[in-house]
Amino acid sequence: MSDVAILGAGMHPWGKWGRNFVEYGVHAAREALHDAGVHWNDVQFVAGGETVRNGYPGYVAGSTFAQAMGWNGARLASCYAACASGAAAIDAARARILAGLCDVALVVGADTTPKGFLAPSGGERQMDPDWLRFRLLGATNPTYFGLYARRRMALHGSTEADFAAVKVKNAKHGLNNPNARYRKEVSIEDVLKSPMVADPLRLLQICTTSDGGAALVLTSMEYARKNGAKDPVKVTAVSTVTPRFPKTVVDLPDFATDSAAAVAPPELGFRDSIATAAYEEAGIGPEDLDLAEVYDLSTAIELDWYENIGLCKEGEAEKLLHDGDTTIGGKIPVNPSGGLACFGEAVPAQAIAQVCELSWQLRGTATGRQVDGARVGLTINQGLFGHGSSVICVR
């Protein structure tokens, strides 16, 4: 048995609220506990997604949230995997439940972000590749997003209008999501008229930085059944794989690839391998999915993910998009939540928020953005320094 139940999901709305990240996490945790019908004192394990921008409390997020909720003797873990931090926290909680070491776990991630681009922590750190890419190249995250977009244009003939169409879709999806920061429809013309940020990507094609929080209550299946949950949403796979050597595509924060002169590249690239491992663990394939939440740091990256998770063959993502297959009502809706296009980045909360959306979708309670008949969903993202993140949920 590899399943654990999702009894509760909760979020603090995304935005720029300017408050302590702990407030967002506590809000989300209380929402998740209420949703689950579980008392805080019944929680036996707390996994917190770390936020490196919020001082020592952010580094020890698990204990920070536990203290804010009121010490209850729970075991703790604090997990940092950049944008995959939430998935690492989910993985830790799931493993503990499956090992029989606890029945009830709370997973929480929250962030307060600075204005503008994310940047490395202060100080002189010549051995830190994240520090080096800013100091030596001046390469912010959107620089990489623009390079990925140019790569897609060169390989597959993608156009700026193709990328803009992704934003149009996601903006429409996010209209009725009460937790989304941006809830406004846009046209392709609106996107293409917005200011250029990292050629060929414009302002409306790159996600912003946001404040926000998300939380899940995970339990053993036995506990869920004893508490009246006859058909809960289940986490059936978590993939946190790393790349394989040699890595032949530049990825954040690196600015060089491995050499493939002596060793052939792996059969699967890093992003392809993340979902593949999740499918293998769950015993399903991409043809079984009803929806997916993918990591749209930029509109171009969303198109790459369609292919990485097996929704279509390489180079066919644009056709999938324009045929309406990835829109709610289509064959395989992608980012029915609105994605990062409507939320922005609240780094340790993002992977948890994706699973919250799957939970609501599979329950049939995603009002205004519901994917009809959804029974199987997948999340995908990746964290800086080679952290994979994919979660498969079923009902």
GICORQUI-V770692 format. One record per pair of residues at least 6 apart in sequence whose C-alpha atoms are under 8 Angstrom apart, sorted by the first residue. I is the first residue (numbers start at 1). J is the second residue. Records with the same first field share a line. If there is no record, write none. Layout:
# GICORQUI-V770692
I->J  J
This chain:
# GICORQUI-V770692
1->98
2->98  236  237
3->98  220  221  234  235  236  237
4->94  97  98  218  219  220  221  234  235  236
5->218  219  220  221  224  232  233  234  235
6->216  217  218  219  232  233  234  235  359
7->35  36  37  216  217  218  219  224  229  232  233
8->31  32  33  34  35  36  37  216  217  218
9->28  31  32  33  35  36  214  215  216  217  356  359  360
10->28  29  30  31  32  33  35  214  215  216  356
11->27  28  29  31  32  179  212  213  214  215  353  356
12->24  25  27  28  179  212  213  214
13->178  179  180  181  212  213
14->179  180  181  210  211  212  213  343  344  346
15->180  181  210  211  212  343
16->112  210  211
17->211
18->112  211
19->112
20->112
21->54  110  111  112  211  212  213
22->64  65  68  110
24->110  111  212  213  214
25->65  108  109  110  212  213  214  215
26->65  68  69
27->213
28->108  213  214  215
29->106  107  108  214  215  216
31->215
32->215  216  217
33->39  40  216  217
36->217
40->69  72
41->72
42->104
43->74  104  105  106
44->73  74  75  102  103  104  105
45->74  75  76  77  93  102  104  105  106
46->62  63  66  74  75  76  77  93  105  106  107  108
47->62  76  77  78  79  89  90  92  93  105  106  107  108
48->60  61  62  63  65  77  78  79  86  89  107  108  109
49->61  62  78  79  80  85  86  88  89  107  108  109  110  348  349
50->58  59  60  61  62  78  79  80  85  109  348
51->58  59  61  80  110  111  347  348
52->58  59  121
53->112  113  121
54->111  112
57->64
58->64
59->78
60->78
61->78  79  109
62->76  77  78  108
63->76  77  78
65->108
66->72  74
77->89  92
78->89
79->85  86  88  89
80->88  348
81->88  383  384  387
82->347  348  383  384  387
83->347  348  350  351  381  382  383  384
84->347  348  350  351  381  382  383  387  388  389
85->347  348  349  351  383
86->107  108  109  348  349  350  351  352
87->238  240  351  352  389  390  391
88->240  389
89->107  108
90->107  238  352
91->238
93->105  106  107  218
94->218
96->102
97->103  104  105  219  220
98->220
102->220
103->219  220  223
104->217  218  219  220  223
105->217  218  219
106->215  216  217  218
107->215  216  217  218  352
108->213  214  215  216  349  352
109->213  214  215  348  349  350  352
110->211  212  213  214  346  347  348  349
111->210  211  212  213  346  347  348  349
112->210  211  212  346
113->209  210  211  346
114->209
115->209
116->208  209
117->140  141  208  209
118->140  141  209
119->134  140
120->130  131
121->131
124->131
125->131  132
126->132
129->253  254
130->253  254
133->139  253  254  255
134->140
141->252
142->197  198  206
143->198
144->251  252
145->198  201  297  298  300  301
146->198  199  200  201
148->300  301
149->200  201  300  301
150->200
152->158  300  304
153->159
155->315
156->315
158->318
160->192  200  201
161->188  192
162->318
163->205  299  300  303
164->188  191  192  205  299
165->188  321  322
166->299  300  302  303  321
167->186  191  204  205  299  341
168->185  186  187  188
169->327
170->335  336  337  338  339  341  342
171->182  183  184  185  186  338  341  342
172->184  185  186  338
173->327  328  335  336  337  338  369
174->180  182  183  184  336  337  338  339  342  369
175->182  183  184  185  338
176->183  367  368  369
177->183  337  338  368  369
179->343
180->337  338  342  343
181->342  343  344
182->341  342  343
183->342
191->202  203  204  205
192->202
194->202  203  204
195->202  203
196->202  203
197->203
201->298
204->341
205->298  299  341
206->297  298  299  341
207->296  297  298  340  341  342  343  344  345
208->340  341  343  344  345
209->344  345  346
210->343  344  345  346
211->345  346
212->346  349
213->346  349  353
214->349  350  352  353  356
215->349  352  353  356
216->352  356
224->230  232
231->395
232->395
233->359  362  363  393  394  395
234->393  394  395
235->391  392  393  394
236->281  282  391  392  393  394
237->278  279  281  282  390  391  392  393
238->278  281  389  390  391  392
239->274  275  277  278  388  389  390  391
240->274  387  388  389  390
241->273  274  277  387  388  389
242->270  274  386  387  388
243->269  270  273  386
244->266  269  270
245->258  265  266
246->257  258  259  260  263  264  265  266
247->257  258  259  265  269  270
248->257  258  259  260  265
249->257
250->256  257
252->384  385
253->384  385
271->305  308  382  388
272->307  308  309
274->380  388  389  390
275->308  309  380  390
276->309
278->390  391  392
279->285  286  392
282->392
286->309  310  311
287->311
288->376
289->332  375  376  377  378
290->331  332  333  371  373  374  375  376  377
291->332  333  334  335  336  371  374  376  377  378
292->332  333  334  335  377  378  379  380
293->334  335  336  337  339  354  357  358  377  378  379  380
294->302  305  334  335  339  379  380  381
295->301  302  305  339  340  380  381  382
296->302  339  340  341
297->340  341
298->341
303->317  318
304->317
305->380
306->312  317
307->313  314  315  316  317
312->320
320->326
321->327
324->330  331
325->331  332  333
326->332  333  334
327->333  334  336
328->334  336  369  370  371
329->371  372
333->371
336->369  370  371
337->357  369
351->379  380  381  389
354->379
355->379  391  393
357->366
358->377  378  393
359->393
360->366
361->370  371  374
362->373  374  375  376  377  394  395
363->395
364->370  371  372  373  374
375->394  395
376->392  393  394  395
377->392  393  394
378->390  391  392  393
379->389  390  391  392
380->389  390  391
381->388  389  390
382->388  389
383->389
